[in-house]
Amino acid sequence: MTKRLDLRVDFAFKSLFGTHGNESILAAFLNAALRLPEEKKITTVHLLDPHFNKENQEDKRSILDVHARLEDGTRINIEIQLNNKHDMEKRTLYYWSKMYSSQMKEGMDYGELCQTITINIVNFRYLSHINHYHSVFQLYEREEKLLLTDMLEIHFMELPKLLIKWRKKEVDPREDQLVRWLLLLEASEDEEITQILEEIAMQEDQVLKKAIDEWERVSQDPEVLLAYEARKKALLDEKSALRRAENLGEKRGRAEGREEGRKETIKTMALGMIQKGIDNKTISDLTGLSQEEINNLRH
């Protein structure tokens, strides 16, 4: 069998879920992700231009997100992240606001704005204080837990947490469709997951079967493979850059900590001299502290 693309790579994810002709695959994923009741199931999805909020050439917005509109006007953006840039909450709020405001046209009433949803699929533990792999955030009143509006909805789906639950047999892709779709993103690295999902696809889930067949097809497309490998390299470079920045930050932190410790030692010495009645000039000569710093310690 051909080695399939790693669907956790945003380019590969978009090739499967965000390509014209695969709208039924995206709709199935969204129905599972949004936990919609049967009478509100999504049947039609319109893929939109991913450059909707690209203001200039320097805009850092990725064009590899999946941006769609539902029949009722709801806007949805799906972003998949391999690397933790430690700014997810600010990023997602910024992009949510851009997507929400992009609906506004001249002469349009605010009441015409539609619900806007962002879905962040991350390949790292993000919400360490929450055990759930799928977290949903909305705007609530703090004390009464009263929902202000459903216009804002932000999802985080953490793949490492899901895998832990999968290995502990706490989730079952045969019973939970969201588990099914998220495990598909891990399937390229796990033969057991691949086998189970292929069985489910053959026995009961025609859309999943279509997704697996399409996944197999794009994994053999030379043009797709070329772009995919280039994107993988870019993500690896990004990961290395992030790690270098973290290491530099740790070194700076240790240096700053040593300097802070040295300053505290000098202040302690100065306090001892003050208590013994030694004058400011002598203390300054011995410690290097300024007259102002010594007077502050006296106070």
Secondary structure, DSSP 8 states (H G I E B T S, - for coil): ------TTSHHHHHHHHSSTT-HHHHHHHHHHHTT--GGG----EEE--TTTT--STT----S-SEEEEETT--EEEEEEESS--S-HHHHHHHHHHHHHHTT--TT--GGG---EEEEEEESS---TT---SEEEEEEE-TTT--EEEEEEEEEEEEHHHHHHHHHTT---TTT-HHHHHHHHHHGGG-HHHHHHHHHHHHHT-HHHHHHHHHHHHHTT-HHHHHHHHHHHHHHHHHHHHHHHHHHHHHHHHHHHHHHHHHHHHHHHHHHHHHHTT--HHHHHHHH---HHHHHHHH-
